[in-house]
Amino acid sequence: MKNKQQDIIPFTRYQKIVIFILAMTQFTVILDFMIMSPLGDMLMKSLDLKPAAFGVAVSAYAFSAGISGLLTAGFADKFDRKKLLIFFYSGFILGTVLCGLADTYPLLLAARIITGLFGGVIGSISMAIIADLFALQQRGRVMGFVQLGFGASQVLGIPIGIYVANAWGWESPFLMTAGLAFIIAIVIATQLKPVTQHLLVQHDQSALKHLWHTVAKRDYRIGFAATAVLSIGGFMMMPFGSAFAVNNLGITNAELPVLFMTSGISSLVIMPLIGRLSDKVSKFKLFTVATIWLMIICILYTNLSTTPFYLVLTFNVLMMMGMLSRMVPSSALTSAVPDMADRGAFMSINASLQQIAGGVAAAVAGMIVVQKNKFSPLEHYNIVGYVVVGVSALSIFLLYRVSQIIAKKYTDKPPVQEEIVLSEGI
């Protein structure tokens, strides 16, 4: 089926409910992760932690999430996706409650590991549900709405997290997040229908065999590589973003929440627009333009010295535009790589690689950046920017390979009616 213009396929009422459910689960999971950053100083003083120990508590979530995704990948296509979502979301809520009840560092570390083990799989389950219930030319808009959680967590996570923690202690933001997640869990149980179409096309009886068959497919490995490289480029600048803004650009600690909130609000505006645009134009071309845009902003930003606050705000919004304009089309394209029978396993492995690659990126950035004392400017942060540019260039090549795989897939083997793809939209 060909269409000269990419006609927008409207969402059904049930699809809108699914988008809302997945967006809210994504919001709570990201909020739980983001809230650790503004609580850092309070946590270290309350539990008498050194910065290295706090860093371990933060990274424990990412690595446990990555390991969990790999361990569950073989089972991800063996069950109703609704039941899987409820199971892992319930574990995530339990882990978040334990974070709020922890009064020692070992307990906090254990709670973050539990939260990561369950929370790290939720994103991949959501992606599999999206791929099952939405055609490719709808997925850009779906990703735009679902990934609003990233921006909303910046708007709400940092300012509200600090406010609530100052009023009731550092434990309260975790309990607040768990309370909201509990309400969302009830909505999932009552409103989301079973997602079982993939069970009709299962061939592998063994979970390990299913995992091996998923990893063994060359096209899937290209998709995994694209995700890992994208994550390295996306995470490398983040760990030292606040320190660079304060120590190099001259931003005060009082201005930092405003900086994060402005970036978050901009993402709330940009995400749906990019999602809609992604369904109307070539997803790969949109990704390429956004990546080149981000590379230019990256080089300019990481070479700044003391800068007026309004310019720092502007650069951060421009950088957010580039990041989000890459995230939406790349997620939509990658979601089209696996066949229905492999989607759960593919998304689990993909999410694991994303988490692990993010941890590697943070570690590499830590080896590059130097700071003589805690008040001195960061050195070599511009080198991190150059590395991001190189990695971003590689991501264009890999996503081009992904787009070619999808074009060939739908040319050689026409999809079922629910997944009609317009080749000019790839």
Secondary structure, DSSP 4 states (H G I P E B T S, - for coil): ---SS-PPPPPPHHHHHHHHHHHHHHHHHHHHHHTTTTTHHHHHHHTT--HHHHHHHHHHHHHHHHHHHHHHGGGTTSS-HHHHHHHHHHHHHHHHHHHHH--SHHHHHHHHHHHHHHHHHHHHHHHHHHHHHS-HHHHHHHHHHHTHHHHHHHHHHHHHHHHHHHHH-TTHHHHHHHHHHHHHHHHHHHHPPP--GGGGG----SHHHHHHHHHH-HHHHHHHHHHHHHHHHHHSSGGGHHHHHHHTS---TTTHHHHHHHHHHHHHHHHHHHHHHHTTS-HHHHHHHHHHHHHHHHHHHHT--S--HHHHHHHHHHHHHHHHHHHHHHHHHHHTSS-GGGHHHHHHHHHHHHHHHHHHHHHHHHHH-B-SSTTSPPBSHHHHHHHHHHHHHHHHHHHHHHHHHHHHHHHHSPPPGGG---GGG-
